[in-house]
Amino acid sequence: MSDKADEKKRFFAPISLLNHHSFQKLPSEAEEEYGFNHPMGALTIPCGEDAFLDLICSFQSS
């Protein structure tokens, strides 16, 4: 049985988010935590789902 806390979800974010300073920090944090060797080309971000969605929503509303 899988643990919900370890479950990963895939999100697609617009390229325009890369202009936001807070979003730009995520790839470097992801590299420190997971590295960049991902067989499917995805970037794993060390962030909870709710926090990530809140961050995306705040960018889109500004």
Residue, then its C-alpha position, 0 to 999 in steps of 0.5 A: m500500500s502506498d503512503k499518501a505523503d509519498e504520492k507524486k502528482r504531475f502539474f503543468a505550469p505555464i512558461s510565463l511563471l519562470n519570470h517570477h522570482s519565487f518560482q525561479k528558486l524552485p528548480s535549484e531547490a529541486e536540484e539540491e533535493y532530488g538532482f536532475n536525472h529524471p527519466m521522463g524529463a519531469l522536474t520534481i519539486p520539494c513542495g507539498e501539493d497545496a503549497f505549490l497550488d497556492l504559489i501558482c494561484s498567487f502568480q496567476s492573480s498578480 
